[in-house]
Amino acid sequence: MLEGRLHLLFFFGMRRRSREIGRYELDCPKCGGKHFHQVIGIKRILTIFFIPLIPLLEIFRATCENCHKHHSIRLDQLPARA
């Protein structure tokens, strides 16, 4: 019944990788003050057979060191480093 048919099995999924961007003094939208934030970049990657192949999305998160809340941020919102 299954003769002559080709059967393929694929293992695909998503992986997240994060990298530290740096520490910046930013206005916190949660506590309202100007505090230092730890900024990280989170990249989502499509994997096939556990091999990362296609980067899909990269978002950036800032975590306030005062209230410990995090929020999304764009890289162009960060102050320039001297």
C-alpha positions in Angstrom: 0.0 0.0 0.0 2.9 2.4 0.7 5.1 1.1 -2.1 6.6 3.8 -4.3 6.0 6.7 -1.9 8.7 8.8 -0.4 8.2 9.6 3.3 10.1 12.4 4.8 10.3 13.4 8.5 11.3 16.9 9.4 12.1 18.2 12.8 11.7 22.0 12.9 11.4 24.5 15.7 12.4 27.8 17.1 15.4 28.8 19.1 16.0 32.0 21.0 19.5 33.6 21.4 20.1 36.6 23.5 23.1 39.0 23.6 24.0 41.8 25.9 23.9 45.2 24.2 25.0 47.3 27.2 24.0 49.4 30.2 22.3 52.8 29.4 20.7 55.6 31.4 17.1 55.8 30.1 13.7 57.2 31.2 11.8 54.3 32.6 8.1 54.2 31.5 7.1 52.1 34.5 8.6 54.0 37.5 8.9 57.3 35.7 12.6 58.1 36.7 15.8 58.3 34.8 17.7 55.1 35.8 20.2 52.7 34.4 18.8 49.9 32.2 20.3 46.6 31.1 19.6 46.3 27.3 19.6 42.8 25.6 18.9 41.7 22.1 16.7 38.6 21.6 16.9 36.8 18.2 14.4 34.1 17.2 15.8 31.6 14.7 14.0 28.9 12.7 15.8 25.5 13.1 15.5 22.3 11.1 17.0 19.1 12.6 18.2 21.3 15.5 20.4 23.4 13.1 19.8 27.1 13.2 19.0 28.3 9.7 16.9 31.4 9.3 16.9 34.4 11.7 13.3 35.5 11.9 13.0 38.4 14.4 15.2 40.4 16.7 13.7 42.4 19.5 15.5 44.5 22.2 14.5 44.6 25.8 15.5 47.1 28.5 15.3 46.2 32.2 15.2 49.0 34.7 17.7 48.5 37.6 15.4 50.4 39.9 12.0 48.8 39.5 13.2 45.6 37.6 10.5 46.0 35.0 11.3 45.4 31.4 10.0 47.0 28.2 10.7 46.8 24.5 13.0 49.4 23.0 14.4 50.2 19.5 18.2 50.6 19.1 17.7 54.2 17.7 16.3 55.1 21.1 19.6 54.4 22.9 22.0 57.3 23.5 25.2 57.4 21.6 28.3 56.1 23.4 31.2 58.4 23.7 
